[in-house]
Amino acid sequence: MGIIDIYEVDLCRRGRCEEQDARFVAAEDADEAAYKVTGEHLHSEGERRKLRLRVQRLGNGPAPKLFYAA
C-alpha cells in the first residue's frame, strides 16, 4: 500500500469546473481519485468540451490534473 493523500475532485459540466460541486477523496494518486468519484477510467487528454473532472491534491501539490470523457 502506498501513501494516501486527500484529493479535491471538481465535477465539470460543459467544460467548466465548479468548486461548489467538489468532492474530497482519499487516494494514492489523481487517477484513483477520479475513478473513486466517477466509477469510470477517464482519459487525461481530450477536447475541452468533454472535460469531466479536475483533480488536485490538497496542500502543496502539483497543478490540477484534468480528465476527459472518451
Secondary structure, DSSP 8 states (H G I E B T S, - for coil): ----EEEEEEEEETTEE-GGG-EEEEESSHHHHHHHHHSS--BSS--GGGEEEEEEETTT--S-EEEE--
